[in-house]
């Protein structure tokens, strides 16, 4: 029998995918790689909450589902106005 068969491996997320900004960047790139319009797809997701607007390519759908939609909007507004994220407690 193969060693480790039937066990679950937990792979740590890189620092790029551990923040809202990193997740959004990853999702944007995954959508673009698959030939979608990332802005249109993200708007569709934010308006409806339907995760099928986000491709599963590169684990993008799972990553975006880790965030609440209001967190995504906060990050987008923060980036638009170049406001730094508050420090974690």
mmCIF file as gemmi writes it, N, C-alpha and C atoms, coordinates in Angstrom:
data_model
loop_
_atom_site.group_PDB
_atom_site.id
_atom_site.type_symbol
_atom_site.label_atom_id
_atom_site.label_alt_id
_atom_site.label_comp_id
_atom_site.label_asym_id
_atom_site.label_entity_id
_atom_site.label_seq_id
_atom_site.pdbx_PDB_ins_code
_atom_site.Cartn_x
_atom_site.Cartn_y
_atom_site.Cartn_z
_atom_site.occupancy
_atom_site.B_iso_or_equiv
_atom_site.pdbx_formal_charge
_atom_site.auth_seq_id
_atom_site.auth_asym_id
_atom_site.pdbx_PDB_model_num
ATOM 1 N N . UNK Axp A 1 ? 0.848 -1.184 0 1 0 ? 1 A 1
ATOM 2 C CA . UNK Axp A 1 ? 0 0 0 1 0 ? 1 A 1
ATOM 3 C C . UNK Axp A 1 ? 0.89 1.244 0 1 0 ? 1 A 1
ATOM 4 N N . UNK Axp A 2 ? 0.487 2.265 -0.701 1 0 ? 2 A 1
ATOM 5 C CA . UNK Axp A 2 ? 1.247 3.497 -0.789 1 0 ? 2 A 1
ATOM 6 C C . UNK Axp A 2 ? 1.185 4.256 0.531 1 0 ? 2 A 1
ATOM 7 N N . UNK Axp A 3 ? 2.325 4.725 0.972 1 0 ? 3 A 1
ATOM 8 C CA . UNK Axp A 3 ? 2.373 5.478 2.22 1 0 ? 3 A 1
ATOM 9 C C . UNK Axp A 3 ? 1.582 6.77 2.082 1 0 ? 3 A 1
ATOM 10 N N . UNK Axp A 4 ? 0.759 7.07 3.073 1 0 ? 4 A 1
ATOM 11 C CA . UNK Axp A 4 ? -0.022 8.292 3.059 1 0 ? 4 A 1
ATOM 12 C C . UNK Axp A 4 ? -1.324 8.187 2.298 1 0 ? 4 A 1
ATOM 13 N N . UNK Axp A 5 ? -1.589 7.009 1.718 1 0 ? 5 A 1
ATOM 14 C CA . UNK Axp A 5 ? -2.829 6.845 0.971 1 0 ? 5 A 1
ATOM 15 C C . UNK Axp A 5 ? -4.015 6.978 1.908 1 0 ? 5 A 1
ATOM 16 N N . UNK Axp A 6 ? -5.009 7.736 1.513 1 0 ? 6 A 1
ATOM 17 C CA . UNK Axp A 6 ? -6.205 7.897 2.328 1 0 ? 6 A 1
ATOM 18 C C . UNK Axp A 6 ? -6.087 8.964 3.395 1 0 ? 6 A 1
ATOM 19 N N . UNK Axp A 7 ? -4.988 9.711 3.384 1 0 ? 7 A 1
ATOM 20 C CA . UNK Axp A 7 ? -4.84 10.79 4.356 1 0 ? 7 A 1
ATOM 21 C C . UNK Axp A 7 ? -5.005 12.126 3.663 1 0 ? 7 A 1
ATOM 22 N N . UNK Axp A 8 ? -5.365 13.096 4.444 1 0 ? 8 A 1
ATOM 23 C CA . UNK Axp A 8 ? -5.549 14.442 3.919 1 0 ? 8 A 1
ATOM 24 C C . UNK Axp A 8 ? -4.305 15.257 4.197 1 0 ? 8 A 1
ATOM 25 N N . UNK Axp A 9 ? -3.813 15.903 3.166 1 0 ? 9 A 1
ATOM 26 C CA . UNK Axp A 9 ? -2.675 16.801 3.333 1 0 ? 9 A 1
ATOM 27 C C . UNK Axp A 9 ? -3.193 18.22 3.422 1 0 ? 9 A 1
ATOM 28 N N . UNK Axp A 10 ? -2.658 18.969 4.333 1 0 ? 10 A 1
ATOM 29 C CA . UNK Axp A 10 ? -2.991 20.385 4.435 1 0 ? 10 A 1
ATOM 30 C C . UNK Axp A 10 ? -1.802 21.162 3.912 1 0 ? 10 A 1
ATOM 31 N N . UNK Axp A 11 ? -2.035 21.876 2.84 1 0 ? 11 A 1
ATOM 32 C CA . UNK Axp A 11 ? -0.982 22.675 2.244 1 0 ? 11 A 1
ATOM 33 C C . UNK Axp A 11 ? -1.152 24.122 2.677 1 0 ? 11 A 1
ATOM 34 N N . UNK Axp A 12 ? -0.12 24.72 3.222 1 0 ? 12 A 1
ATOM 35 C CA . UNK Axp A 12 ? -0.25 26.109 3.664 1 0 ? 12 A 1
ATOM 36 C C . UNK Axp A 12 ? -0.412 27.049 2.481 1 0 ? 12 A 1
ATOM 37 N N . UNK Axp A 13 ? -1.232 28.057 2.67 1 0 ? 13 A 1
ATOM 38 C CA . UNK Axp A 13 ? -1.373 29.071 1.638 1 0 ? 13 A 1
ATOM 39 C C . UNK Axp A 13 ? -0.165 29.981 1.696 1 0 ? 13 A 1
ATOM 40 N N . UNK Axp A 14 ? 0.298 30.399 0.545 1 0 ? 14 A 1
ATOM 41 C CA . UNK Axp A 14 ? 1.373 31.373 0.519 1 0 ? 14 A 1
ATOM 42 C C . UNK Axp A 14 ? 0.851 32.71 1.024 1 0 ? 14 A 1
ATOM 43 N N . UNK Axp A 15 ? 1.734 33.573 1.377 1 0 ? 15 A 1
ATOM 44 C CA . UNK Axp A 15 ? 1.323 34.86 1.926 1 0 ? 15 A 1
ATOM 45 C C . UNK Axp A 15 ? 0.471 35.644 0.933 1 0 ? 15 A 1
ATOM 46 N N . UNK Axp A 16 ? 0.664 35.401 -0.363 1 0 ? 16 A 1
ATOM 47 C CA . UNK Axp A 16 ? -0.116 36.118 -1.365 1 0 ? 16 A 1
ATOM 48 C C . UNK Axp A 16 ? -1.602 35.754 -1.307 1 0 ? 16 A 1
ATOM 49 N N . UNK Axp A 17 ? -1.911 34.551 -0.87 1 0 ? 17 A 1
ATOM 50 C CA . UNK Axp A 17 ? -3.298 34.112 -0.845 1 0 ? 17 A 1
ATOM 51 C C . UNK Axp A 17 ? -3.886 34.104 0.555 1 0 ? 17 A 1
ATOM 52 N N . UNK Axp A 18 ? -3.257 34.786 1.485 1 0 ? 18 A 1
ATOM 53 C CA . UNK Axp A 18 ? -3.769 34.793 2.851 1 0 ? 18 A 1
ATOM 54 C C . UNK Axp A 18 ? -4.457 36.103 3.197 1 0 ? 18 A 1
ATOM 55 N N . UNK Axp A 19 ? -4.439 37.055 2.28 1 0 ? 19 A 1
ATOM 56 C CA . UNK Axp A 19 ? -5.107 38.335 2.51 1 0 ? 19 A 1
ATOM 57 C C . UNK Axp A 19 ? -6.163 38.545 1.431 1 0 ? 19 A 1
ATOM 58 N N . UNK Axp A 20 ? -7.092 39.439 1.707 1 0 ? 20 A 1
ATOM 59 C CA . UNK Axp A 20 ? -8.127 39.747 0.71 1 0 ? 20 A 1
ATOM 60 C C . UNK Axp A 20 ? -7.483 40.254 -0.581 1 0 ? 20 A 1
ATOM 61 N N . UNK Axp A 21 ? -6.472 41.1 -0.45 1 0 ? 21 A 1
ATOM 62 C CA . UNK Axp A 21 ? -5.809 41.633 -1.644 1 0 ? 21 A 1
ATOM 63 C C . UNK Axp A 21 ? -5.142 40.521 -2.436 1 0 ? 21 A 1
ATOM 64 N N . UNK Axp A 22 ? -4.479 39.615 -1.755 1 0 ? 22 A 1
ATOM 65 C CA . UNK Axp A 22 ? -3.813 38.505 -2.424 1 0 ? 22 A 1
ATOM 66 C C . UNK Axp A 22 ? -4.793 37.574 -3.102 1 0 ? 22 A 1
ATOM 67 N N . UNK Axp A 23 ? -5.903 37.301 -2.434 1 0 ? 23 A 1
ATOM 68 C CA . UNK Axp A 23 ? -6.925 36.431 -3.012 1 0 ? 23 A 1
ATOM 69 C C . UNK Axp A 23 ? -7.523 37.079 -4.25 1 0 ? 23 A 1
ATOM 70 N N . UNK Axp A 24 ? -7.839 38.362 -4.172 1 0 ? 24 A 1
ATOM 71 C CA . UNK Axp A 24 ? -8.403 39.051 -5.335 1 0 ? 24 A 1
ATOM 72 C C . UNK Axp A 24 ? -7.433 39.045 -6.514 1 0 ? 24 A 1
ATOM 73 N N . UNK Axp A 25 ? -6.166 39.248 -6.24 1 0 ? 25 A 1
ATOM 74 C CA . UNK Axp A 25 ? -5.158 39.224 -7.306 1 0 ? 25 A 1
ATOM 75 C C . UNK Axp A 25 ? -5.108 37.847 -7.953 1 0 ? 25 A 1
ATOM 76 N N . UNK Axp A 26 ? -5.125 36.81 -7.128 1 0 ? 26 A 1
ATOM 77 C CA . UNK Axp A 26 ? -5.087 35.433 -7.631 1 0 ? 26 A 1
ATOM 78 C C . UNK Axp A 26 ? -6.325 35.13 -8.477 1 0 ? 26 A 1
ATOM 79 N N . UNK Axp A 27 ? -7.488 35.52 -7.982 1 0 ? 27 A 1
ATOM 80 C CA . UNK Axp A 27 ? -8.747 35.271 -8.698 1 0 ? 27 A 1
ATOM 81 C C . UNK Axp A 27 ? -8.747 36.025 -10.029 1 0 ? 27 A 1
ATOM 82 N N . UNK Axp A 28 ? -8.317 37.265 -10.011 1 0 ? 28 A 1
ATOM 83 C CA . UNK Axp A 28 ? -8.257 38.073 -11.23 1 0 ? 28 A 1
ATOM 84 C C . UNK Axp A 28 ? -7.387 37.374 -12.283 1 0 ? 28 A 1
ATOM 85 N N . UNK Axp A 29 ? -6.209 36.929 -11.866 1 0 ? 29 A 1
ATOM 86 C CA . UNK Axp A 29 ? -5.293 36.267 -12.795 1 0 ? 29 A 1
ATOM 87 C C . UNK Axp A 29 ? -5.876 34.955 -13.314 1 0 ? 29 A 1
ATOM 88 N N . UNK Axp A 30 ? -6.523 34.193 -12.446 1 0 ? 30 A 1
ATOM 89 C CA . UNK Axp A 30 ? -7.12 32.92 -12.871 1 0 ? 30 A 1
ATOM 90 C C . UNK Axp A 30 ? -8.216 33.159 -13.905 1 0 ? 30 A 1
ATOM 91 N N . UNK Axp A 31 ? -9.036 34.174 -13.681 1 0 ? 31 A 1
ATOM 92 C CA . UNK Axp A 31 ? -10.101 34.497 -14.636 1 0 ? 31 A 1
ATOM 93 C C . UNK Axp A 31 ? -9.504 34.912 -15.981 1 0 ? 31 A 1
ATOM 94 N N . UNK Axp A 32 ? -8.475 35.747 -15.947 1 0 ? 32 A 1
ATOM 95 C CA . UNK Axp A 32 ? -7.833 36.198 -17.181 1 0 ? 32 A 1
ATOM 96 C C . UNK Axp A 32 ? -7.19 35.025 -17.923 1 0 ? 32 A 1
ATOM 97 N N . UNK Axp A 33 ? -6.55 34.12 -17.182 1 0 ? 33 A 1
ATOM 98 C CA . UNK Axp A 33 ? -5.914 32.959 -17.8 1 0 ? 33 A 1
ATOM 99 C C . UNK Axp A 33 ? -6.929 32.087 -18.531 1 0 ? 33 A 1
ATOM 100 N N . UNK Axp A 34 ? -8.138 32.004 -18.017 1 0 ? 34 A 1
ATOM 101 C CA . UNK Axp A 34 ? -9.166 31.192 -18.649 1 0 ? 34 A 1
ATOM 102 C C . UNK Axp A 34 ? -9.914 31.939 -19.749 1 0 ? 34 A 1
ATOM 103 N N . UNK Axp A 35 ? -9.552 33.194 -19.997 1 0 ? 35 A 1
ATOM 104 C CA . UNK Axp A 35 ? -10.143 33.956 -21.094 1 0 ? 35 A 1
ATOM 105 C C . UNK Axp A 35 ? -11.392 34.736 -20.727 1 0 ? 35 A 1
ATOM 106 N N . UNK Axp A 36 ? -11.694 34.828 -19.441 1 0 ? 36 A 1
ATOM 107 C CA . UNK Axp A 36 ? -12.853 35.6 -18.994 1 0 ? 36 A 1
ATOM 108 C C . UNK Axp A 36 ? -12.474 37.063 -18.798 1 0 ? 36 A 1
ATOM 109 N N . UNK Axp A 37 ? -13.473 37.931 -18.778 1 0 ? 37 A 1
ATOM 110 C CA . UNK Axp A 37 ? -13.281 39.33 -18.409 1 0 ? 37 A 1
ATOM 111 C C . UNK Axp A 37 ? -13.331 39.376 -16.879 1 0 ? 37 A 1
ATOM 112 N N . UNK Axp A 38 ? -12.188 39.507 -16.206 1 0 ? 38 A 1
ATOM 113 C CA . UNK Axp A 38 ? -12.166 39.43 -14.75 1 0 ? 38 A 1
ATOM 114 C C . UNK Axp A 38 ? -13.056 40.452 -14.056 1 0 ? 38 A 1
ATOM 115 N N . UNK Axp A 39 ? -13.115 41.664 -14.588 1 0 ? 39 A 1
ATOM 116 C CA . UNK Axp A 39 ? -13.942 42.699 -13.964 1 0 ? 39 A 1
ATOM 117 C C . UNK Axp A 39 ? -15.414 42.312 -14.031 1 0 ? 39 A 1
ATOM 118 N N . UNK Axp A 40 ? -15.871 41.901 -15.196 1 0 ? 40 A 1
ATOM 119 C CA . UNK Axp A 40 ? -17.273 41.518 -15.359 1 0 ? 40 A 1
ATOM 120 C C . UNK Axp A 40 ? -17.622 40.324 -14.471 1 0 ? 40 A 1
ATOM 121 N N . UNK Axp A 41 ? -16.728 39.348 -14.393 1 0 ? 41 A 1
ATOM 122 C CA . UNK Axp A 41 ? -16.989 38.159 -13.59 1 0 ? 41 A 1
ATOM 123 C C . UNK Axp A 41 ? -17.029 38.501 -12.093 1 0 ? 41 A 1
ATOM 124 N N . UNK Axp A 42 ? -16.114 39.345 -11.648 1 0 ? 42 A 1
ATOM 125 C CA . UNK Axp A 42 ? -16.107 39.742 -10.236 1 0 ? 42 A 1
ATOM 126 C C . UNK Axp A 42 ? -17.342 40.566 -9.894 1 0 ? 42 A 1
ATOM 127 N N . UNK Axp A 43 ? -17.75 41.441 -10.782 1 0 ? 43 A 1
ATOM 128 C CA . UNK Axp A 43 ? -18.974 42.22 -10.55 1 0 ? 43 A 1
ATOM 129 C C . UNK Axp A 43 ? -20.171 41.282 -10.464 1 0 ? 43 A 1
ATOM 130 N N . UNK Axp A 44 ? -20.257 40.325 -11.367 1 0 ? 44 A 1
ATOM 131 C CA . UNK Axp A 44 ? -21.351 39.355 -11.324 1 0 ? 44 A 1
ATOM 132 C C . UNK Axp A 44 ? -21.37 38.613 -10 1 0 ? 44 A 1
ATOM 133 N N . UNK Axp A 45 ? -20.215 38.185 -9.542 1 0 ? 45 A 1
ATOM 134 C CA . UNK Axp A 45 ? -20.123 37.483 -8.258 1 0 ? 45 A 1
ATOM 135 C C . UNK Axp A 45 ? -20.562 38.378 -7.109 1 0 ? 45 A 1
ATOM 136 N N . UNK Axp A 46 ? -20.081 39.616 -7.102 1 0 ? 46 A 1
ATOM 137 C CA . UNK Axp A 46 ? -20.415 40.529 -6.006 1 0 ? 46 A 1
ATOM 138 C C . UNK Axp A 46 ? -21.893 40.902 -5.996 1 0 ? 46 A 1
ATOM 139 N N . UNK Axp A 47 ? -22.492 41.035 -7.164 1 0 ? 47 A 1
ATOM 140 C CA . UNK Axp A 47 ? -23.908 41.404 -7.244 1 0 ? 47 A 1
ATOM 141 C C . UNK Axp A 47 ? -24.834 40.263 -6.844 1 0 ? 47 A 1
ATOM 142 N N . UNK Axp A 48 ? -24.465 39.039 -7.198 1 0 ? 48 A 1
ATOM 143 C CA . UNK Axp A 48 ? -25.37 37.916 -6.986 1 0 ? 48 A 1
ATOM 144 C C . UNK Axp A 48 ? -24.967 36.995 -5.842 1 0 ? 48 A 1
ATOM 145 N N . UNK Axp A 49 ? -23.685 36.952 -5.532 1 0 ? 49 A 1
ATOM 146 C CA . UNK Axp A 49 ? -23.194 35.999 -4.54 1 0 ? 49 A 1
ATOM 147 C C . UNK Axp A 49 ? -23.022 34.604 -5.112 1 0 ? 49 A 1
ATOM 148 N N . UNK Axp A 50 ? -23.222 34.448 -6.411 1 0 ? 50 A 1
ATOM 149 C CA . UNK Axp A 50 ? -23.118 33.147 -7.066 1 0 ? 50 A 1
ATOM 150 C C . UNK Axp A 50 ? -21.65 32.847 -7.382 1 0 ? 50 A 1
ATOM 151 N N . UNK Axp A 51 ? -21.05 31.866 -6.702 1 0 ? 51 A 1
ATOM 152 C CA . UNK Axp A 51 ? -19.632 31.591 -6.915 1 0 ? 51 A 1
ATOM 153 C C . UNK Axp A 51 ? -19.302 31.014 -8.291 1 0 ? 51 A 1
ATOM 154 N N . UNK Axp A 52 ? -20.313 30.619 -9.065 1 0 ? 52 A 1
ATOM 155 C CA . UNK Axp A 52 ? -20.007 30.089 -10.393 1 0 ? 52 A 1
ATOM 156 C C . UNK Axp A 52 ? -19.516 31.176 -11.35 1 0 ? 52 A 1
ATOM 157 N N . UNK Axp A 53 ? -19.611 32.43 -10.958 1 0 ? 53 A 1
ATOM 158 C CA . UNK Axp A 53 ? -19.002 33.505 -11.746 1 0 ? 53 A 1
ATOM 159 C C . UNK Axp A 53 ? -17.476 33.418 -11.697 1 0 ? 53 A 1
ATOM 160 N N . UNK Axp A 54 ? -16.949 32.711 -10.705 1 0 ? 54 A 1
ATOM 161 C CA . UNK Axp A 54 ? -15.506 32.601 -10.518 1 0 ? 54 A 1
ATOM 162 C C . UNK Axp A 54 ? -15.063 31.212 -10.947 1 0 ? 54 A 1
ATOM 163 N N . UNK Axp A 55 ? -14.05 31.15 -11.791 1 0 ? 55 A 1
ATOM 164 C CA . UNK Axp A 55 ? -13.535 29.878 -12.271 1 0 ? 55 A 1
ATOM 165 C C . UNK Axp A 55 ? -12.94 29.066 -11.123 1 0 ? 55 A 1
ATOM 166 N N . UNK Axp A 56 ? -12.979 27.767 -11.273 1 0 ? 56 A 1
ATOM 167 C CA . UNK Axp A 56 ? -12.318 26.908 -10.288 1 0 ? 56 A 1
ATOM 168 C C . UNK Axp A 56 ? -10.831 26.742 -10.626 1 0 ? 56 A 1
ATOM 169 N N . UNK Axp A 57 ? -10.424 27.249 -11.79 1 0 ? 57 A 1
ATOM 170 C CA . UNK Axp A 57 ? -9.022 27.186 -12.211 1 0 ? 57 A 1
ATOM 171 C C . UNK Axp A 57 ? -8.125 27.807 -11.145 1 0 ? 57 A 1
ATOM 172 N N . UNK Axp A 58 ? -7.08 27.099 -10.781 1 0 ? 58 A 1
ATOM 173 C CA . UNK Axp A 58 ? -6.133 27.617 -9.806 1 0 ? 58 A 1
ATOM 174 C C . UNK Axp A 58 ? -6.711 27.769 -8.408 1 0 ? 58 A 1
ATOM 175 N N . UNK Axp A 59 ? -7.789 27.052 -8.127 1 0 ? 59 A 1
ATOM 176 C CA . UNK Axp A 59 ? -8.442 27.096 -6.817 1 0 ? 59 A 1
ATOM 177 C C . UNK Axp A 59 ? -9.06 28.47 -6.517 1 0 ? 59 A 1
ATOM 178 N N . UNK Axp A 60 ? -9.309 29.261 -7.566 1 0 ? 60 A 1
ATOM 179 C CA . UNK Axp A 60 ? -9.807 30.627 -7.383 1 0 ? 60 A 1
ATOM 180 C C . UNK Axp A 60 ? -11.169 30.661 -6.694 1 0 ? 60 A 1
ATOM 181 N N . UNK Axp A 61 ? -12.071 29.776 -7.07 1 0 ? 61 A 1
ATOM 182 C CA . UNK Axp A 61 ? -13.412 29.782 -6.476 1 0 ? 61 A 1
ATOM 183 C C . UNK Axp A 61 ? -13.352 29.469 -4.984 1 0 ? 61 A 1
ATOM 184 N N . UNK Axp A 62 ? -12.559 28.484 -4.612 1 0 ? 62 A 1
ATOM 185 C CA . UNK Axp A 62 ? -12.429 28.154 -3.193 1 0 ? 62 A 1
ATOM 186 C C . UNK Axp A 62 ? -11.827 29.312 -2.403 1 0 ? 62 A 1
ATOM 187 N N . UNK Axp A 63 ? -10.861 29.974 -3 1 0 ? 63 A 1
ATOM 188 C CA . UNK Axp A 63 ? -10.229 31.098 -2.303 1 0 ? 63 A 1
ATOM 189 C C . UNK Axp A 63 ? -11.211 32.25 -2.098 1 0 ? 63 A 1
ATOM 190 N N . UNK Axp A 64 ? -11.953 32.621 -3.145 1 0 ? 64 A 1
ATOM 191 C CA . UNK Axp A 64 ? -12.854 33.762 -3.001 1 0 ? 64 A 1
ATOM 192 C C . UNK Axp A 64 ? -13.979 33.454 -2.028 1 0 ? 64 A 1
ATOM 193 N N . UNK Axp A 65 ? -14.353 32.181 -1.937 1 0 ? 65 A 1
ATOM 194 C CA . UNK Axp A 65 ? -15.42 31.804 -0.998 1 0 ? 65 A 1
ATOM 195 C C . UNK Axp A 65 ? -14.963 31.874 0.456 1 0 ? 65 A 1
ATOM 196 N N . UNK Axp A 66 ? -13.683 32.008 0.683 1 0 ? 66 A 1
ATOM 197 C CA . UNK Axp A 66 ? -13.173 32.196 2.05 1 0 ? 66 A 1
ATOM 198 C C . UNK Axp A 66 ? -13.463 33.605 2.565 1 0 ? 66 A 1
ATOM 199 N N . UNK Axp A 67 ? -13.742 34.503 1.64 1 0 ? 67 A 1
ATOM 200 C CA . UNK Axp A 67 ? -14.011 35.894 2.006 1 0 ? 67 A 1
ATOM 201 C C . UNK Axp A 67 ? -15.508 36.165 1.955 1 0 ? 67 A 1
ATOM 202 N N . UNK Axp A 68 ? -15.975 37.031 2.83 1 0 ? 68 A 1
ATOM 203 C CA . UNK Axp A 68 ? -17.334 37.549 2.722 1 0 ? 68 A 1
ATOM 204 C C . UNK Axp A 68 ? -17.327 38.592 1.616 1 0 ? 68 A 1
ATOM 205 N N . UNK Axp A 69 ? -18.471 38.762 0.962 1 0 ? 69 A 1
ATOM 206 C CA . UNK Axp A 69 ? -18.516 39.739 -0.135 1 0 ? 69 A 1
ATOM 207 C C . UNK Axp A 69 ? -18.22 41.147 0.347 1 0 ? 69 A 1
ATOM 208 N N . UNK Axp A 70 ? -18.613 41.49 1.585 1 0 ? 70 A 1
ATOM 209 C CA . UNK Axp A 70 ? -18.306 42.826 2.078 1 0 ? 70 A 1
ATOM 210 C C . UNK Axp A 70 ? -16.798 43.006 2.271 1 0 ? 70 A 1
ATOM 211 N N . UNK Axp A 71 ? -16.068 41.928 2.584 1 0 ? 71 A 1
ATOM 212 C CA . UNK Axp A 71 ? -14.606 42.013 2.685 1 0 ? 71 A 1
ATOM 213 C C . UNK Axp A 71 ? -13.996 42.314 1.32 1 0 ? 71 A 1
ATOM 214 N N . UNK Axp A 72 ? -14.55 41.704 0.289 1 0 ? 72 A 1
ATOM 215 C CA . UNK Axp A 72 ? -14.058 41.944 -1.066 1 0 ? 72 A 1
ATOM 216 C C . UNK Axp A 72 ? -14.3 43.403 -1.437 1 0 ? 72 A 1
ATOM 217 N N . UNK Axp A 73 ? -15.515 43.889 -1.168 1 0 ? 73 A 1
ATOM 218 C CA . UNK Axp A 73 ? -15.815 45.295 -1.479 1 0 ? 73 A 1
ATOM 219 C C . UNK Axp A 73 ? -14.927 46.251 -0.688 1 0 ? 73 A 1
ATOM 220 N N . UNK Axp A 74 ? -14.706 45.96 0.589 1 0 ? 74 A 1
ATOM 221 C CA . UNK Axp A 74 ? -13.818 46.809 1.399 1 0 ? 74 A 1
ATOM 222 C C . UNK Axp A 74 ? -12.433 46.881 0.78 1 0 ? 74 A 1
ATOM 223 N N . UNK Axp A 75 ? -11.916 45.74 0.356 1 0 ? 75 A 1
ATOM 224 C CA . UNK Axp A 75 ? -10.576 45.717 -0.233 1 0 ? 75 A 1
ATOM 225 C C . UNK Axp A 75 ? -10.54 46.493 -1.54 1 0 ? 75 A 1
ATOM 226 N N . UNK Axp A 76 ? -11.565 46.35 -2.358 1 0 ? 76 A 1
ATOM 227 C CA . UNK Axp A 76 ? -11.61 47.092 -3.619 1 0 ? 76 A 1
ATOM 228 C C . UNK Axp A 76 ? -11.652 48.599 -3.381 1 0 ? 76 A 1
ATOM 229 N N . UNK Axp A 77 ? -12.458 49.041 -2.425 1 0 ? 77 A 1
ATOM 230 C CA . UNK Axp A 77 ? -12.537 50.473 -2.107 1 0 ? 77 A 1
ATOM 231 C C . UNK Axp A 77 ? -11.217 50.949 -1.504 1 0 ? 77 A 1
ATOM 232 N N . UNK Axp A 78 ? -10.638 50.152 -0.632 1 0 ? 78 A 1
ATOM 233 C CA . UNK Axp A 78 ? -9.357 50.501 -0.019 1 0 ? 78 A 1
ATOM 234 C C . UNK Axp A 78 ? -8.287 50.686 -1.092 1 0 ? 78 A 1
ATOM 235 N N . UNK Axp A 79 ? -8.232 49.767 -2.054 1 0 ? 79 A 1
ATOM 236 C CA . UNK Axp A 79 ? -7.248 49.874 -3.128 1 0 ? 79 A 1
ATOM 237 C C . UNK Axp A 79 ? -7.528 51.076 -4.038 1 0 ? 79 A 1
ATOM 238 N N . UNK Axp A 80 ? -8.798 51.337 -4.298 1 0 ? 80 A 1
ATOM 239 C CA . UNK Axp A 80 ? -9.162 52.457 -5.165 1 0 ? 80 A 1
ATOM 240 C C . UNK Axp A 80 ? -8.684 53.778 -4.573 1 0 ? 80 A 1
ATOM 241 N N . UNK Axp A 81 ? -8.867 53.922 -3.262 1 0 ? 81 A 1
ATOM 242 C CA . UNK Axp A 81 ? -8.486 55.163 -2.595 1 0 ? 81 A 1
ATOM 243 C C . UNK Axp A 81 ? -7.09 55.098 -1.987 1 0 ? 81 A 1
ATOM 244 N N . UNK Axp A 82 ? -6.376 54.007 -2.218 1 0 ? 82 A 1
ATOM 245 C CA . UNK Axp A 82 ? -5.01 53.817 -1.695 1 0 ? 82 A 1
ATOM 246 C C . UNK Axp A 82 ? -4.941 53.999 -0.184 1 0 ? 82 A 1
ATOM 247 N N . UNK Axp A 83 ? -5.892 53.391 0.516 1 0 ? 83 A 1
ATOM 248 C CA . UNK Axp A 83 ? -5.928 53.455 1.966 1 0 ? 83 A 1
ATOM 249 C C . UNK Axp A 83 ? -5.34 52.157 2.502 1 0 ? 83 A 1
ATOM 250 N N . UNK Axp A 84 ? -4.355 52.242 3.388 1 0 ? 84 A 1
ATOM 251 C CA . UNK Axp A 84 ? -3.765 50.994 3.91 1 0 ? 84 A 1
ATOM 252 C C . UNK Axp A 84 ? -4.766 50.219 4.756 1 0 ? 84 A 1
ATOM 253 N N . UNK Axp A 85 ? -4.622 48.907 4.741 1 0 ? 85 A 1
ATOM 254 C CA . UNK Axp A 85 ? -5.486 48.042 5.549 1 0 ? 85 A 1
ATOM 255 C C . UNK Axp A 85 ? -5.193 48.275 7.033 1 0 ? 85 A 1
ATOM 256 N N . UNK Axp A 86 ? -6.23 48.195 7.869 1 0 ? 86 A 1
ATOM 257 C CA . UNK Axp A 86 ? -5.986 48.347 9.301 1 0 ? 86 A 1
ATOM 258 C C . UNK Axp A 86 ? -5.151 47.185 9.814 1 0 ? 86 A 1
ATOM 259 N N . UNK Axp A 87 ? -4.371 47.445 10.839 1 0 ? 87 A 1
ATOM 260 C CA . UNK Axp A 87 ? -3.52 46.386 11.413 1 0 ? 87 A 1
ATOM 261 C C . UNK Axp A 87 ? -4.383 45.393 12.157 1 0 ? 87 A 1
ATOM 262 N N . UNK Axp A 88 ? -4.012 44.123 12.051 1 0 ? 88 A 1
ATOM 263 C CA . UNK Axp A 88 ? -4.758 43.07 12.754 1 0 ? 88 A 1
ATOM 264 C C . UNK Axp A 88 ? -4.514 43.19 14.26 1 0 ? 88 A 1
ATOM 265 N N . UNK Axp A 89 ? -5.554 42.869 15.017 1 0 ? 89 A 1
ATOM 266 C CA . UNK Axp A 89 ? -5.428 42.922 16.474 1 0 ? 89 A 1
ATOM 267 C C . UNK Axp A 89 ? -4.718 41.712 17.002 1 0 ? 89 A 1
